[in-house]
């Protein structure tokens, strides 16, 4: 049966939700639909979505174009005003099969609910991800924090967690479908469990699902808040070989005044302590981090503190974003850093990240590692490094290779 086309912007959570929508739309017979799952994290992400919608209409003049995701949730009128768009649906209703079953019948053209009134996140069974050999499982949605730069809580609603049973069922379905590595994803996964009976922590949940799905070889976690990691998760970092030695931090900045103005919950010293503890417990662990360059009021000294923290903690996989003002957030009203300065600072951080990747890859030379084959000829190590590998193993397999060298920001193995 033909499948709907889905264009996904933004995070891993969106990628997971796109697969849920793919199944719902297919079951509803919407095989000629094009679904655009938008992101609102930056103004540029929203601009790209609007550009994509116009292009899709030119390419698919007879298709039903459905727009959803965070940008659609926050600004539905903007997308409803586009002649190219047939339907706009919100972030909660997009996950319901009945939404797609009713499109074109009695449902209104715009279906966007009050996301702040949503207090539960249901489990969904996804059996695969188109073109991806790493599975994702949603364990949490929404956010109760109000960082001054972030619009996402207004697109995702309050923090809510998926019960352990639903997570286990989804993981088993993916393992049965041939996925040897799964990443747990959400908006704020270190907030996991506070809304569930007994208030299980993220670490307690991870321990349970690993025990209940022993056939899963590899597990990863998405972005973590460095001051909200619980003791159960620390023990897993130390003792659980199936939990990959790679943690991604929601860092955002390395200067304490900037962090305070961002309304973050950690200091630079907290991040240093986190990395030092993780390395003591798991030698060889690698870190990634999200960093905003040129946050309002950030001066040269503040930026240098961020750059120094990246170096001191030897952060490897950097996701760097020049600050992008979002209407409706407190940071948008603060004194802004000039655009060219933001871009220059972002480039310096990315350059530092490239150097860190090179150092990490060099440290792997001579080691024999188990890698996940992401596609023929490309593998991913436990620490998330990319390797050129012998082009014989099928995608999704885990194979042992020896790292023999480096080609730029990618390792070479045999």
C-alpha positions in Angstrom: 0.0 0.0 0.0 1.4 3.5 -0.8 2.4 5.4 2.2 1.9 9.1 3.0 5.0 11.4 2.5 6.2 12.9 5.8 8.6 15.8 6.0 10.1 16.1 9.5 11.9 19.1 11.0 13.6 19.2 14.4 14.2 16.7 17.1 14.2 13.0 17.5 10.8 13.2 19.3 9.4 14.6 16.1 11.0 11.8 14.1 9.3 9.3 16.4 5.9 11.1 16.2 6.2 11.2 12.4 6.2 7.4 12.3 3.1 7.3 14.4 1.4 9.7 12.1 2.6 7.7 9.0 0.7 4.6 10.3 -2.4 6.6 11.3 -2.6 8.3 7.9 -2.0 5.1 6.0 -4.7 3.3 8.0 -7.1 6.2 7.3 -6.5 5.8 3.6 -4.7 9.1 3.3 -2.1 7.7 0.9 -1.9 10.9 -1.1 -1.3 13.1 2.0 1.9 15.0 2.7 2.4 15.7 6.4 4.8 18.4 7.4 5.9 18.0 11.1 7.3 21.4 12.0 9.8 22.6 14.6 9.7 25.9 16.5 13.1 25.9 18.3 14.3 28.7 16.1 12.8 31.2 13.7 14.9 29.7 11.0 13.3 26.3 11.6 9.9 27.8 11.1 11.0 29.7 7.9 12.3 26.4 6.5 9.0 24.7 7.1 7.0 27.4 5.4 9.4 27.2 2.4 9.1 23.5 2.3 5.3 23.7 2.3 5.3 26.0 -0.8 7.7 23.7 -2.6 5.6 20.6 -1.7 2.5 22.2 -3.2 4.3 22.9 -6.4 5.5 19.3 -6.5 2.2 17.7 -5.4 -0.6 19.9 -6.7 -3.3 17.2 -5.9 -2.0 16.1 -2.5 -3.6 16.8 0.9 -1.1 18.9 2.8 -1.3 18.5 6.6 0.8 20.8 8.8 1.5 19.9 12.4 4.3 20.0 15.0 5.5 22.7 17.4 5.4 25.7 15.0 1.8 24.7 14.0 0.8 24.3 17.6 2.2 27.7 18.6 1.1 29.7 15.5 -1.7 27.8 13.8 -3.1 30.9 12.1 0.1 31.5 10.2 -0.1 28.1 8.5 -3.9 28.2 8.1 -3.4 31.4 6.1 -1.2 29.7 3.6 -3.1 28.7 0.4 -0.9 25.6 0.1 -2.2 24.1 3.4 -5.3 21.9 3.7 -5.2 21.1 7.4 -3.4 22.3 10.5 -3.5 20.0 13.5 -2.0 20.4 17.0 0.7 18.4 18.8 -1.7 16.3 20.9 -4.4 15.5 18.2 -1.7 14.5 15.7 -1.0 11.4 17.8 -4.6 10.1 17.6 -5.8 7.8 14.9 -9.3 9.3 14.9 -7.9 12.6 13.9 -6.7 11.2 10.5 -9.7 9.0 10.1 -12.0 12.1 10.2 -10.0 14.5 8.0 -12.1 15.6 5.1 -15.3 14.5 6.7 -16.7 16.5 9.7 -13.5 17.8 11.2 -12.6 21.5 11.0 -9.6 22.6 8.9 -7.7 23.8 12.0 -7.6 21.5 15.0 -5.3 22.9 17.6 -6.1 22.3 21.2 -4.9 24.0 24.5 -1.7 22.0 24.9 -1.4 23.2 28.5 -4.5 21.2 29.4 -3.0 17.9 28.2 -1.7 15.9 31.2 -1.1 12.4 29.8 1.1 10.9 27.1 0.0 7.6 25.7 2.3 4.9 24.4 2.4 4.2 20.7 3.7 1.2 18.9 6.1 2.0 16.1 7.6 -1.0 14.2 10.3 0.9 12.3 11.7 4.2 11.0 12.0 4.9 7.3 15.7 5.0 6.4 16.9 4.9 10.0 18.6 1.9 11.7 18.5 3.3 15.2 15.1 3.2 16.9 13.6 5.9 19.0 11.1 5.5 21.9 9.2 8.4 23.4 9.3 8.2 27.2 8.3 11.7 28.1 6.8 14.8 26.5 6.4 18.5 27.5 8.4 20.7 29.9 7.6 22.4 33.2 10.6 24.7 33.0 10.6 28.2 31.5 14.0 28.9 30.1 13.9 32.5 28.9 15.0 31.6 25.3 12.7 28.7 24.8 9.3 28.6 23.1 8.9 24.8 23.2 6.9 24.4 26.4 4.2 26.4 24.6 4.2 23.9 21.8 4.5 20.7 23.9 2.7 21.5 27.1 3.4 20.3 30.6 5.8 17.4 31.4 4.1 14.0 31.2 5.6 10.6 31.2 4.9 7.3 29.4 4.3 4.4 31.9 7.0 1.8 31.9 4.8 -0.9 30.5 4.2 1.1 27.3 7.9 1.8 26.9 8.7 -1.9 27.3 6.1 -2.9 24.7 7.5 -0.3 22.2 11.1 -1.5 22.8 10.2 -5.1 22.3 8.4 -4.2 19.0 11.4 -2.5 17.7 13.8 -5.2 18.7 11.6 -7.8 17.0 11.7 -5.6 13.9 15.5 -5.8 13.9 16.6 -2.7 15.8 19.7 -3.4 17.8 20.0 0.1 19.2 17.3 2.3 20.7 17.4 5.9 22.0 15.0 7.0 24.7 13.7 10.5 23.7 11.5 13.3 25.1 11.5 17.0 25.7 13.0 16.8 29.2 13.7 13.2 30.0 15.4 13.9 33.3 11.9 15.0 34.5 10.6 11.5 33.8 8.2 10.0 36.3 7.3 12.9 38.5 3.7 12.7 37.2 3.4 8.9 37.5 2.2 6.8 40.5 5.2 6.3 42.8 7.2 8.9 40.9 9.8 6.6 39.4 13.0 8.4 38.3 14.6 8.2 34.9 17.3 5.9 36.2 14.7 3.6 37.8 12.8 3.4 34.6 15.9 2.7 32.5 16.9 -0.1 34.9 13.5 -1.7 34.6 13.2 -1.6 30.9 16.7 -3.0 30.4 15.8 -5.9 32.8 12.5 -6.5 30.9 14.0 -6.3 27.4 17.2 -8.3 27.8 17.4 -8.9 24.1 18.2 -5.2 23.4 21.9 -4.9 22.8 22.3 -1.1 23.0 20.5 1.8 24.6 21.1 5.5 24.4 19.6 8.5 26.1 18.7 11.8 24.6 19.6 15.2 26.1 20.0 15.3 29.8 19.9 18.2 32.3 23.2 17.9 34.2 21.8 18.6 37.6 18.8 16.3 37.4 20.5 12.9 36.9 19.4 10.6 39.7 21.6 8.1 41.6 20.0 5.1 39.8 21.1 6.5 36.5 24.6 7.1 37.9 24.9 3.5 38.8 23.8 2.4 35.4 26.4 4.7 33.8 29.0 2.9 35.9 27.8 -0.7 35.6 25.5 -1.2 32.6 27.4 -2.1 29.4 24.3 -1.9 27.3 23.9 1.8 28.2 26.2 3.4 25.7 29.1 5.6 27.0 27.8 8.7 25.3 25.8 11.4 27.1 24.3 14.5 25.5 24.0 17.5 27.8 21.5 20.4 27.7 24.3 22.8 28.4 23.3 26.0 26.5 26.2 28.1 27.9 29.2 28.0 30.2 29.0 31.4 31.8 27.1 31.6 35.1 25.6 35.0 34.5 24.3 33.9 31.0 23.0 30.7 32.6 21.2 32.7 35.2 19.6 35.0 32.6 18.6 31.9 30.6 16.9 30.6 33.8 18.9 27.4 33.6 19.2 25.2 36.7 23.0 24.5 36.5 26.2 26.4 36.9 29.5 25.9 35.0 30.8 24.1 38.1 27.9 21.7 38.1 28.8 20.7 34.5 32.5 20.2 35.4 31.5 18.0 38.4 29.1 16.0 36.1 31.7 15.3 33.5 34.4 14.4 36.1 32.0 12.0 37.9 30.9 10.4 34.6 34.5 9.9 33.5 35.5 8.3 36.9 32.6 5.9 36.6 33.0 5.2 32.9 36.4 5.9 31.5 36.3 6.7 27.8 32.8 8.2 27.9 32.1 10.9 25.4 29.9 14.0 25.8 27.8 16.0 23.4 26.2 19.3 24.2 23.7 21.9 23.0 25.1 25.4 23.1 23.6 28.8 22.2 26.0 31.3 20.8 25.3 35.0 21.3 22.6 34.9 23.9 21.3 38.4 24.7 23.7 40.4 26.9 26.5 37.9 26.3 29.8 39.8 26.1 33.2 38.6 24.9 34.3 37.5 28.4 31.1 35.5 28.9 31.5 33.8 25.6 35.1 32.9 26.4 33.8 31.3 29.6 31.6 29.1 27.5 34.5 28.2 25.2 36.7 27.4 28.2 34.0 25.1 29.7 33.8 23.2 26.4 37.6 22.8 26.5 37.8 22.0 30.2 35.1 19.3 30.0 36.4 18.0 26.6 33.0 18.1 25.1 33.0 16.3 21.7 29.7 16.4 19.8 28.6 20.0 19.8 25.2 21.1 18.5 25.8 24.9 18.2 23.0 27.4 17.4 23.4 31.1 17.0 20.8 32.7 19.3 17.4 33.1 17.6 14.9 35.4 19.2 11.4 33.8 19.6 8.5 36.2 20.0 6.8 35.6 23.4 9.9 34.6 25.3 11.6 36.9 27.9 15.0 36.7 26.1 13.5 38.3 23.0 13.1 41.5 25.1 16.6 41.5 26.4 19.5 43.6 24.8 20.4 41.6 21.7 23.9 40.6 20.5 24.6 41.7 16.9 23.8 39.0 14.3 27.3 38.9 12.9 28.8 38.5 16.4 26.5 35.5 17.1 27.5 33.9 13.8 31.2 34.4 14.6 30.9 33.0 18.1 29.0 30.0 16.7 31.7 29.4 14.1 34.4 29.4 16.9 32.5 26.9 18.9 32.0 24.6 15.9 35.7 24.9 15.2 36.4 23.8 18.8 34.0 20.9 18.3 35.7 19.8 15.1 39.0 19.7 17.0 37.4 17.7 19.8 36.0 15.2 17.3 39.5 14.8 15.8 41.0 14.2 19.2 38.4 11.6 20.0 38.8 9.8 16.8 42.6 9.7 17.2 42.1 8.2 20.6 40.2 5.3 19.1 42.9 4.3 16.6 44.1 0.8 17.3 41.0 -0.2 19.2 38.6 -3.0 18.3 35.0 -1.7 18.7 31.5 -3.0 18.2 29.7 -0.6 15.8 26.2 -0.3 14.7 25.9 -0.3 10.9 23.9 2.8 10.1 24.1 2.2 6.4 26.4 0.1 4.1 29.9 1.5 4.7 29.1 3.7 7.7 29.1 2.6 11.3 28.6 4.2 14.7 30.7 3.4 17.8 29.4 3.2 21.3 30.7 6.8 21.9 28.7 8.0 18.8 31.7 8.4 16.5 31.2 7.8 12.8 33.4 5.3 11.1 33.9 4.3 7.5 33.6 0.5 7.7 33.9 -2.5 5.3 30.9 -2.3 2.9 29.7 -5.8 3.5 27.6 -5.8 6.7 23.8 -5.1 6.4 22.3 -2.0 7.9 21.3 -2.5 11.5 23.8 -5.1 12.3 26.4 -4.8 15.1 29.9 -5.8 13.9 33.4 -5.7 15.4 35.9 -3.5 13.5 39.4 -2.2 14.2 39.9 1.6 13.9 42.9 2.2 11.7 42.8 6.0 11.1 40.9 9.2 10.6 39.6 11.1 7.6 38.6 14.5 8.9 35.7 14.2 11.3 35.1 10.5 10.5 37.1 7.5 11.5 38.3 4.7 9.2 38.1 1.0 10.2 38.7 -2.4 8.8 
